[in-house]
Amino acid sequence: MGNSQIVKLLLTGFLSFFIIYGTSQAGPKILPGLPGGTSVFEEDTQIGGVDVGGMSKDEAVIALIDDTQTWKEQASLEIAENEQTSPVELSLLHFLIEESVEAASDHQSNPLKVKLDIQEILIGIEQDLSVPASEWVDPAKLQFEIEKNVQILFSEETVTIPLTALLPDDKEQSIIAEEAGDFTLSGNQQLFVEEHKIVPIESGGTFSILSLAAAYGEEFLTDEEFSQLASVIHGAVIDSPLTVTERSISLSLPAWAERGKEAKVERESSRDYQFMNASSAPVTMEMEIVQQSLYVRIKGQQHSHTYEAVTGDIQTIKPKIINQYSPFVQSNVTRISEEGSDGYLIPVYQRVLDAAGAEVEKNLLYEDFYPPVHRVEIKSLERPEIRIEKDDSPSVSVDSENTEDGSGSDDEQNTDISEDAEEGQSSDASSASGTQADPADGEVPTEIDQKEYEEEESDQGTPQGSEKDENEEDK
């Protein structure tokens, strides 16, 4: 064999070696699917919100382990039902990192798969929310909702999942609250009810009775008829988790309204009745005519708590009596222009009950105040009574002195003269008689006493007569 042939064989061997070696080393990088190749994710590839572009699978696994651990330390997860929450222990969430990396596709935001301890989570929901979670909650929905909310890892984030999102779609709505009216529906009211038997209210939606009527051109009802319908609806709303956003009451409680449940509607002053569905699930208000009256029920997904509206201690305020006087009212006659009525202060509370019927909390909703209507009495203009009383002027004091001297007043004299006229006595005898007839002395003098008095008078002479004349002049 010549030298040239040996050289050719060596060159051929070297070339073969480099070709085989190069293919074995560069091939897996060019074709990642080949055994022994190192897989690298392309740019704009994410797994659970973590950018893994340019990383190998092993590097992506390590990065996701670190990020999930940080997320568990800083984030929180809870199941909510109205204002009640059930925190979920993050140790019950097991991230399937390797499976998520293997299933990831380039140029996409890939979810981070997670395995749940579903039974442990359901037990926590039952304890915290007092609901039969094992009967209510759909495990597939629980898995889906948690995966959806944690597939992107945001640190210091609180993930809240409403309980209603975990309930089966085919679960029928149950009656949350109901109320019946205590009045007979008019013909127009019956037409309104028949037209609006079912009124859906979406989550976050509001209900307005005037807007409902205006949408259908039903403005033929009177304000009182609207108020009656709104009051029955209000009675059902306060027994539910719905929130009243607008309500008014009258100055005095109507006869058809129950204390604490009146809802006045007045179109001229834009007084409406409205409520809001603040829950995370839709509700339905149904109206029905039962025994010529209105029956309202509110239906929706069953809640962990029930609600009940109750009135507190009602304060009764008695009316006052207002007296008025008129010249057109006869004497001793009283006319009533206003009978008057009691006023009331009515506190209304809402009790929140758990599944066992025990009271969880009690909140004051509002206080209705109806002022008393005062009683108005109209009487006649009374004139002051004219009374004849003994005069206290100085002339009376003079008479009293004369009385002590044996003389009486002219009034006493006139009275005694009228009494003694039948006996034919003189005016001097009348004066003497007046002296003897002082109330402290007893009865009128007898004839013997009168004779003795005449003898006394003859001895006294004119002074008594002049004194009497002076008294008459003073009078």
Secondary structure, DSSP 8 states (H G I E B T S, - for coil): --HHHHHHHHHHHHHHHHHHHHHHHHHHHHSTTSTT---B--SS-EETTEE-TT-BHHHHHHHHHHHHHHHHHH-EEEEEETTEEEEE-GGGEEE-HHHHHHH--TTSEE---EEE-HHHHHHHHHHHH-S-HHHH--HHHHHHHHHHHHSS--TT-EEEEEGGGGS-TT---EEEEEEE-SS---HHHHHHHHHTSEEEE-TT-EEEHHHHHHHTT---S-HHHHHHHHHHHHHHHTTSS-EEEE----SS--TTS-TT-----BTTTTB--EEE--SSS-EEEEEEEETTEEEEEEEES--SSEEEEEE---EEE---EEEEEETTS-TT-EEEEE--B-EEEEEEEEEEE-TTS-EEEEEEEEEEEE--B-EEEEEE------------SHHHHHHHHHHHHT---HHHHHHHHHHHGGGT--HHHHHHHHHHT-TTT-S---HHHHHHHHHHHHHH-HHHHHHHHHHHHH-
